[in-house]
Amino acid sequence: DQGREYLSKEQSKWYKSKGIQVETTVAYSPQQNGVAERFNRTITEKVRTMLIDSNAPKNMWSEAALAAVYLLNRCPTRSLDNLKTPAEMWLEIPPKLDKIRVFGCKAYVWIPHQCRKKLDVRSKKTIMVGYAPNGYRLWDIKNRKIIIARDVIFEESCFPYSFIQKELKIEVPVIQKRHEQEGESENDAVSIDGSNTEHNNLSDDDTNSMPVDNDIYVLTDDDDQ
């Protein structure tokens, strides 16, 4: 599409030295580059699904994109003979799928003894966000940075971002809805999610008698494995 990121002077010299003739598509004509555009859509759809399923924030899209490409390279494709995977064609060996884990799940990283004292905890909680050539890409919740580790234990049924959202206790705002149909009260209020506030106006006795889910807990930095 005549993007300048592919037509710099340095790249043009490299193309010329390798005997490559660059042919750009017509501007604003993505249909002339259909294969690449469709693959971009496939990656975007996978990123969206991974973020929604794990309740991860949208600013983790780049990590989700890297993880999505890693998985796509290990999926069979009809473009290759015998439905081989791109990773197998590149590495010349079948890829090992036992490394694949659920995106956004809780992960316990072993802390080497060089980095801790004798009575300190031996692991810390992180979030699995991707793959590295020799390990995993993990989000360090306490230090707020990406780390790469090899010795990791995963809890693939637990998603820390879900508990973080519950800890924030974000209240749903209530708006007034005007009813123009006959027989409806103008004072009825509905919340953003469409539920009537009449069911939400519970007394203290009602709230005290409601069942409490003791299995829900919040991920904190002070918890020990």
LUMLUMDO-352845 format. One line per 8 residues: their letters; for each residue x negated, y, z of C-alpha. Coordinates in steps of 0.05 Angstrom, whole numbers, always signed. Each point is the difference from the previous one (the first is absolute). Example, Ala and Ser with C-alpha at 12.3 -4.5 7.8 and 13.67 -1.06 7.14 Angstrom:
2
AS	-246/-90/+156 | -27/+69/-13 .
end
This chain:
225
DQGREYLS	+0/+0/+0 | -59/+46/-10 | -13/+3/+75 | -63/+40/+12 | -24/-50/+53 | -18/-46/-57 | -30/+52/-47 | -54/+33/+40 .
KEQSKWYK	-67/+17/-32 | -36/-53/+39 | +50/-54/-20 | -1/+23/-73 | -76/-9/+0 | +7/-70/+29 | +53/-19/-52 | -46/+24/-55 .
SKGIQVET	-60/-38/+27 | +41/-65/+1 | +31/+11/-69 | +70/+8/+28 | +50/+41/-39 | +53/+30/+47 | +70/+5/-27 | +49/+38/+44 .
TVAYSPQQ	+75/-5/-2 | +46/+58/-17 | +13/+46/+59 | +64/-16/+39 | +9/-66/-36 | -8/-55/+52 | +34/-50/-46 | -65/-2/-41 .
NGVAERFN	-35/-28/+62 | +56/-47/+21 | -42/-55/+32 | -36/+46/+48 | +63/+39/+16 | +39/-63/+16 | -56/-26/+44 | +0/+66/+38 .
RTITEKVR	+75/-10/+12 | -13/-71/+25 | -51/+25/+50 | +46/+57/+23 | +58/-48/+12 | -44/-46/+42 | -27/+59/+40 | +71/+24/+15 .
TMLIDSNA	+22/-69/+22 | -60/-10/+45 | +9/+67/+34 | +74/-10/+12 | -7/-72/+25 | -54/+19/+51 | +30/+68/+18 | -68/+30/-15 .
PKNMWSEA	-3/+76/-13 | -6/+24/-71 | -70/+27/+12 | -23/-73/-1 | +18/-6/-74 | -72/-3/-23 | -15/-60/+45 | +63/-33/-23 .
ALAAVYLL	-20/+12/-73 | -67/-33/+11 | +33/-60/+33 | +52/-5/-56 | -55/-1/-54 | -37/-53/+40 | +62/-44/+0 | +15/+12/-74 .
NRCPTRSL	-70/-22/-18 | +15/-66/+34 | +67/-13/-34 | +6/-42/-64 | +12/+39/-64 | +24/-21/-69 | -54/+45/-30 | -52/-53/+17 .
DNLKTPAE	-6/-72/-22 | +29/-53/+45 | +31/+54/+44 | -66/+16/+34 | -8/+58/+47 | -42/+62/-17 | -43/-14/+62 | -16/-70/-26 .
MWLEIPPK	-21/+27/-67 | -44/+53/+33 | -31/-43/+55 | +0/-65/-41 | +28/-38/+60 | +72/-8/+25 | +17/+53/+52 | +11/-21/+72 .
LDKIRVFG	+71/+18/+21 | -8/-17/+74 | -27/+71/+10 | +67/+32/-17 | +38/+31/+58 | +63/+41/+9 | -11/+75/-12 | +10/+43/+62 .
CKAYVWIP	+0/-57/+51 | -35/+2/+67 | -73/-23/+0 | -47/-13/+58 | -73/+15/-17 | -55/-33/+39 | -49/+50/+31 | -73/-23/-4 .
HQCRKKLD	-35/-6/+66 | -50/+54/-23 | +58/+50/+1 | +30/-16/+68 | -18/-14/+71 | +7/-66/+36 | +69/+14/+30 | +29/+39/-58 .
VRSKKTIM	+55/-27/-44 | -25/-44/-57 | +50/+24/-53 | +39/+61/-20 | +66/+9/-36 | +1/+24/-72 | +46/-1/-60 | -16/-41/-62 .
VGYAPNGY	+1/+46/-61 | -43/-34/-52 | -58/-45/-21 | -75/+9/-5 | -50/-44/-37 | -25/-29/+65 | +59/+12/+47 | +62/+41/+11 .
RLWDIKNR	+17/+74/-1 | +32/+18/+66 | +29/+64/+29 | -30/+15/+68 | +59/+28/+39 | -41/+32/+55 | -55/+33/-42 | +46/+12/-60 .
KIIIARDV	-47/-26/-54 | -9/-59/-47 | -47/-55/+23 | -23/-64/-34 | -4/-63/+41 | -7/-75/-12 | +21/-33/+66 | +73/+18/+4 .
IFEESCFP	+62/-35/+28 | +66/+21/-31 | +70/+3/+28 | +38/+2/-66 | +69/+4/+31 | -15/+65/+38 | -4/+68/-34 | -28/+54/+45 .
YSFIQKEL	+27/+57/-42 | +71/-23/+17 | -14/+6/+75 | -34/+67/-10 | +64/+28/-32 | +41/-26/+58 | -48/+32/+50 | +11/+68/-34 .
KIEVPVIQ	+75/-6/+16 | +21/+43/-59 | +72/+21/+11 | +49/+1/-59 | +28/+70/-7 | +76/+8/+2 | +35/+43/-51 | +72/+23/-5 .
KRHEQEGE	+40/-28/-58 | +63/+36/-23 | +58/-47/-15 | +49/+27/-50 | +44/-62/-5 | +65/+0/+38 | +0/-34/+66 | -75/+8/+14 .
SENDAVSI	-27/+44/+55 | -46/+58/-19 | -40/-10/+64 | -25/-69/-18 | -75/-2/-4 | -44/-49/-37 | -73/-13/+5 | -49/-1/-58 .
DGSNTEHN	+6/-75/-8 | +76/+6/-8 | +21/-29/+67 | +54/+35/+41 | -25/+34/+63 | +61/-26/+39 | -36/-66/+9 | -64/+36/+22 .
NLSDDDTN	+33/+41/+55 | -8/-53/+54 | +4/+14/+73 | -56/-15/+48 | +36/-62/+24 | +6/-25/-71 | -74/+10/-15 | -21/-33/+64 .
SMPVDNDI	+41/-62/-17 | -28/-6/-70 | -49/-58/-11 | -73/+17/-2 | -47/-35/-48 | -59/-18/+44 | -39/-28/-59 | -12/+68/-31 .
YVLTDDDD	-65/+30/+22 | -43/+59/-21 | -71/-8/-25 | -47/+41/+43 | -75/+9/+0 | -6/-24/+72 | +30/-69/-13 | -50/-57/+4 .
Q	+5/-63/-39 .
end
